[in-house]
Amino acid sequence: MDEDLVVSKMAFNEFSYDVEKTWCNADVQRVITEGRKTDKSTGRQTDPIFGELEKLARDYLAREGETCKDLDNQ
């Protein structure tokens, strides 16, 4: 089985804008913030709700040298 079925560069090229816009959306941020406030799981510090989305979005934004405010101006 091929371990690199989805190559990081390909995922970035195809999905970075959508991931960034999703993460930066004010409604999404409200839902995540509320979810994190009520999260009582043992892994909430090391693996917060939507933690993987956050890491991916922050990585994509950093690669492009952008912030959520930059996306609002596009």
Secondary structure, DSSP 8 states (H G I E B T S, - for coil): --TTSS-HHHHHHHHHHHHHHHHH-HHHHHHHHHHHHH---TTTTTS-TTHHHHHHHHHHHHHHT--HHHHHT-
